[in-house]
Amino acid sequence: MNVTDIILINLKEIRRRSIKVWEAIPEDKLDWNPDKGAMPCLEMIRHVLESEYYYHLAIKNSGSLREFNSPFEKRPLNSVKDELEFAKSYHQQFLEMISTFSEEDLTTIQIDRSDVGYVRSLGDMLMRIGYHESVHAGQLLQYLRIMGVDRPRIWD
């Protein structure tokens, strides 16, 4: 097993656990948020999926995109199942791209996002992408706690 394999395992585990959280949100609570400044549940799920798509393109571009035309943008927010089904092929393409990187690529390829304050190695960027999704999974677990809804066991 090499470093790329470990990064893929990590990203797959993060997504598996995120899906457990997302599917635990009751249908009638998908538009719930704790306050006006916070994203509602389904919007946060969309944000995670759309961000992964953006990051995929940014990696291919070796940095931030000047223009981002999101396939998610004009779609109505319907359900967790609908969001996952729509994002499935994009997620698979993202994982397939990662599988092509060598250990050397992870340290030598630089992703320039200086427009938002950083330039990082590809390996660092891939770990940040996983961290981003994990943070939002934690936020949604807190949302479920505040709602008084049973939380899924993600530490299996």
Secondary structure, DSSP 8 states (H G I E B T S, - for coil): --HHHHHHHHHHHHHHHHHHHHHHS-GGGTT--SSTTS--HHHHHHHHHHHHHHHHHHHHHTB--S----TTTTS----HHHHHHHHHHHHHHHHHHHHT--HHHHHH-EEEEGGGTEEEEHHHHHHHHHHHHHHHHHHHHHHHHHHT--------
